[in-house]
């Protein structure tokens, strides 16, 4: 997924000049519809990665 923001070197955030707001709102809504926090998503992805590595090792 393409980022909707740009993280600047100083840590601040800005938006790309070609950002389409309707598309940004659709992506935000899809994320919110998951009901998961960023931390929960990371935990799930880490678990999936561990599972896939274990399966490849069999």
NORQUIVEN-V514496 format. One record per pair of residues at least 12 apart in sequence whose ideal C-beta (glycine too) atoms are under 8 Angstrom apart, sorted by sequence separation. I is the first residue (numbers start at 1). GAP is how many residues later the second one is. D is the distance in whole Angstrom. If there is no record, write none. Layout:
I	GAP	D
I	GAP	D
This chain:
4	12	8
3	13	8
4	15	7
4	20	5
4	23	6
4	24	8
1	26	7
